[in-house]
Amino acid sequence: LVFLIAYLSASSQTFPATRFTNVEYASIDGDGVTLYGYLARPASPTADTPAVLVFHAWNGMSEEVTYFCDRLAERGYYCLAPDLFRNVASEAMNIVWNILTVVNTSQERMDSDADSAFAYLKSIEFVDENRLAS
């Protein structure tokens, strides 16, 4: 009963991660899944603009990851933060929910989604494929 109450309380503190996403791209698995992320663009990209993948914390997409992407874009980088939990997000202190999300999200799926984000980032005009980081 205590676990059920904790779970219900935690689930009521979640929100759709799309509040913090602004791009869509396809999964490279060929399964037709549309993935989402947050892309920050530099003000004046050139043909050799560096790019970075930034990963969100255990609570999913949030203001924190978009803040860091925006700061990197101000420094001249393309920055993509993929939504690895596929539209599941919560406040950082929602400990019960965040533990359950991390435990129940397949590492294989997150790896594939990260690979898809990397492929999308490489496909952006002006991104220098030799200057990518994560």
Disulfide bonds with the S-S distance in Angstrom:
none
